[in-house]
């Protein structure tokens, strides 16, 4: 396989517009397609701060490259651009799954599920916020001198491919970690139908503090979330204190493509 590069000719094609790009990608010259895809990587990468007003149309052209009669390596290049710089929905791919080679199917499904993963993460984070707030309301009716002080913050960690065993979350590095601070009653509610949640991203090395213990509570709560899109299942565990934790499972359904809803809540274990 020869070394592929691009020149000012490919730049001119990209800058000429989507029609010129389509003429190449829908043509028969494989080498020209390879050069143009490499050039598109430069224009689509936000690091280089190029702005193309026809990004959506380019996404459609890349989808067509993947489902059309092109060499597998060319399809892989187009799919890499799609997953690196595009965002679903990808209707052309979704409607033509029968045209996708087995070798490409895992990455194609990843591309199609990117939006669903984000929507499901939002739903799980919102659920964590709701639970934390409800528990804070419950704690206000307790005698703090007996039960201890309710934690004022929580650490939420998302780990891939986990289920209902907390050991699996603790043994594996999280993919993302958030900090949730307690909200007063009169603050805006979390997650107003897709609005921002009161969480901030922190380093994945951050763990919830477990000492000193105050009565039944840790000084900081711990939440762990995960899901399996292929099973339409989601999991949430929280630990408010040494013997104050719950594990829930949920069925997952999607509305409008990517807005996730958690249904059929089941309590799996209580500590």
Secondary structure as the mmCIF struct_conf table of DSSP 4:
data_model
#
loop_
_struct_conf.conf_type_id
_struct_conf.id
_struct_conf.beg_label_comp_id
_struct_conf.beg_label_asym_id
_struct_conf.beg_label_seq_id
_struct_conf.end_label_comp_id
_struct_conf.end_label_asym_id
_struct_conf.end_label_seq_id
HELX_LH_PP_P HELX_LH_PP_P1 UNK A 2 UNK A 4
HELX_RH_AL_P HELX_RH_AL_P1 UNK A 8 UNK A 16
HELX_RH_AL_P HELX_RH_AL_P2 UNK A 18 UNK A 25
TURN_TY1_P TURN_TY1_P1 UNK A 26 UNK A 26
BEND BEND1 UNK A 27 UNK A 28
HELX_RH_AL_P HELX_RH_AL_P3 UNK A 30 UNK A 44
HELX_RH_3T_P HELX_RH_3T_P1 UNK A 46 UNK A 48
TURN_TY1_P TURN_TY1_P2 UNK A 49 UNK A 49
TURN_TY1_P TURN_TY1_P3 UNK A 53 UNK A 54
HELX_RH_AL_P HELX_RH_AL_P4 UNK A 55 UNK A 67
BEND BEND2 UNK A 68 UNK A 69
HELX_RH_AL_P HELX_RH_AL_P5 UNK A 72 UNK A 85
BEND BEND3 UNK A 88 UNK A 88
HELX_RH_AL_P HELX_RH_AL_P6 UNK A 91 UNK A 94
TURN_TY1_P TURN_TY1_P4 UNK A 95 UNK A 96
HELX_RH_3T_P HELX_RH_3T_P2 UNK A 97 UNK A 99
BEND BEND4 UNK A 100 UNK A 100
HELX_RH_AL_P HELX_RH_AL_P7 UNK A 102 UNK A 139
TURN_TY1_P TURN_TY1_P5 UNK A 140 UNK A 141
BEND BEND5 UNK A 142 UNK A 142
HELX_RH_AL_P HELX_RH_AL_P8 UNK A 144 UNK A 147
HELX_LH_PP_P HELX_LH_PP_P2 UNK A 149 UNK A 151
BEND BEND6 UNK A 152 UNK A 152
STRN STRN1 UNK A 153 UNK A 158
TURN_TY1_P TURN_TY1_P6 UNK A 160 UNK A 161
BEND BEND7 UNK A 164 UNK A 164
HELX_RH_AL_P HELX_RH_AL_P9 UNK A 166 UNK A 171
BEND BEND8 UNK A 172 UNK A 172
BEND BEND9 UNK A 175 UNK A 175
STRN STRN2 UNK A 176 UNK A 181
TURN_TY1_P TURN_TY1_P7 UNK A 185 UNK A 186
BEND BEND10 UNK A 187 UNK A 187
HELX_LH_PP_P HELX_LH_PP_P3 UNK A 188 UNK A 189
BEND BEND11 UNK A 190 UNK A 190
BEND BEND12 UNK A 192 UNK A 194
BEND BEND13 UNK A 198 UNK A 198
STRN STRN3 UNK A 199 UNK A 202
TURN_TY1_P TURN_TY1_P8 UNK A 204 UNK A 205
BEND BEND14 UNK A 212 UNK A 212
STRN STRN4 UNK A 214 UNK A 214
TURN_TY1_P TURN_TY1_P9 UNK A 215 UNK A 216
STRN STRN5 UNK A 217 UNK A 217
BEND BEND15 UNK A 219 UNK A 220
STRN STRN6 UNK A 221 UNK A 228
HELX_RH_3T_P HELX_RH_3T_P3 UNK A 229 UNK A 231
TURN_TY1_P TURN_TY1_P10 UNK A 232 UNK A 232
STRN STRN7 UNK A 233 UNK A 241
TURN_TY1_P TURN_TY1_P11 UNK A 242 UNK A 243
STRN STRN8 UNK A 244 UNK A 255
TURN_TY1_P TURN_TY1_P12 UNK A 256 UNK A 258
STRN STRN9 UNK A 259 UNK A 270
#
